[in-house]
Amino acid sequence: MIQLTQRAATHVQQMLNKRGHGTGFRLATPKAGCSGFSYKVDYVDLQNAEDVIFESFGIKIVVDSESLPNLDGTEIDYVAINATDQGFEFHNPNVQNICGCGESFMLGEVEKDVRTIP
């Protein structure tokens, strides 16, 4: 299950209203960065057959089936400290490590560093 906090749902709804169209919020975990994966957030205009849909505070959260194991159990919050320091915060129980710059993460079970020692 993936869910939004009330604060995140309010922000997404405001952005969808401002945009004027869209059916929800897409979340994916493409391979990227120095640790393995990153979060990608986008609007949803059309859903794909392989998408999994969750609903939280009236907002549809759409996740592709490949990203779902990386995101299962994630709670998404929206934090606004000031006008320049704001954005989504991901509380993902699957994350084992975050890179130093905070742009990517490594998963505990999915992404393991396997080395052969002679």
N, C-alpha and C positions, 0 to 999 in steps of 0.2 A: 504494500500500500504506500502511496505517496500522497502527502497532504500539504496544504498551505496553512500558515497562520492567518488569523483574521486580518492582520496588517498587510500581509502579502496579497491576500485575496482582494482587499480594497485597492491596493496599488494596481494590480493586474486589471481589475474592472475599470479603473480610471483610465488606464492606458488604452484598453479596448474601446472605451467610449470616445476618447480623444481621437483614436484612429478612425472610428466610424464603422468598422466592420471587423470580423474575426469571430471564431467560435470558441477560442480558448487560448491556452498557454502550452507551448511545446517545450519539453525538456529532453535533452539527449546528452550522451557522454561520448563524444568522439575521442579517438586517440590523439593526444596532443601534449605539448609541454615536455618538461624534463622528468616528470614522474609517471606519465602513462596516459592519463585521461584528463579531460576538462569538462566543465559544464557548458552546455550551449542552450540558450533560452531564445525562443522566438514566438511569434504569434502563430495561431493555427487558422488557416482559411479552409483547408480541406484535410480530412483525415484519410490515412491509408488503411488498407485492409489489415495490415500486420500491427497497427497501432493498438495500444492498450490505453483505455480511458479511465481516469479516476475523476471524482468530483469532490471539491472541497469548498465550502462556503459559496456554493453556486457557480464556481469556476471550474471548467473542464481542464484537466491536466492530461495532456496527450504525450505518451512515451512510446517510442518504437520498441519492438520486441527485443532487439539486440541490446538496448540500453537498460531495459527493465531490471535484470539481475544486479546491475551496478547501482541502481537507485532504490531498490526495495527497502522500505522503512524510512525513507528520507522525508524530513520536514523542511519546508522552505519558508523562510521569514524574509521580511523586507525591513531593512534598518536604514534610517536617515539620521545621521549624526548632525550634519549641516548641509548646506546647499551643494557642496562639492564632494562630500563623503557620504554616499548613499548607494544602496543596491541590495540585491538578494544575498541572503546568507543560507547556506545549505548545511543542514544537520543530518549527515549521512552516516549511519552506523557501519557501513561497509568500508569506509575509508580507513586505511592503515597508516598512511603517511601523506603529508602535504609538502610540496616543494617549497623552497625558501622564498620564492616570489609570490606564492599563494595562488598561482594561475592553474596549477594542475595537481592531481592527486594519484595515489597508488591504492589499489584495492587489496584487501587481505587475502581472499581466496582466489580471486580471478587473476591477479597480476602478481606473480612471484618471481623473485630474482633467483634463477637456478644457475649455479656455476659448478663446473666440474673441477675438483681439486686433484691434481696429479699425485 
